[in-house]
Amino acid sequence: MTFRVALESYTVMAKHGYFTHEHENEQPFVFSVWTTLLEQPIDENLENTLNYADIQIAIDEVMLNAQKPILLLETMAQRVTEILKEKSNVASIHVRIEKPEAPLPHPGGLAVVELEWSRN
């Protein structure tokens, strides 16, 4: 039996991006994070699973408490993963970040970065 704990479509408004002008105004970053647990949660005890609130807290820590603007979505995904992999019951993590207002050469498309991590 496999258990996954996730938080989907969590939008954070922040001033991050590669270009300097992206640091002037907040823009949306949409996170979907899925985790797979090592063991089946037992005894109706939150300590035996991963609280999806912990996922939201990890995202907020990375996005809202950064000392300086984060330039790459890849860095954001890696930092969220670094926090969540410390949870003892997490076997794998999948982070997807969408940047709907990414500066593209012309209208159309959705900028996305995904990261996969496994304890193996």
Secondary structure, DSSP 8 states (H G I E B T S, - for coil): ---EEEEEEEEEEE---SSGGGGTS-EEEEEEEEEEESS---TT-GGGS--HHHHHHHHHHHHHS-SS----HHHHHHHHHHHHTTSTTEEEEEEEEEETT---SSS---EEEEEEEE--
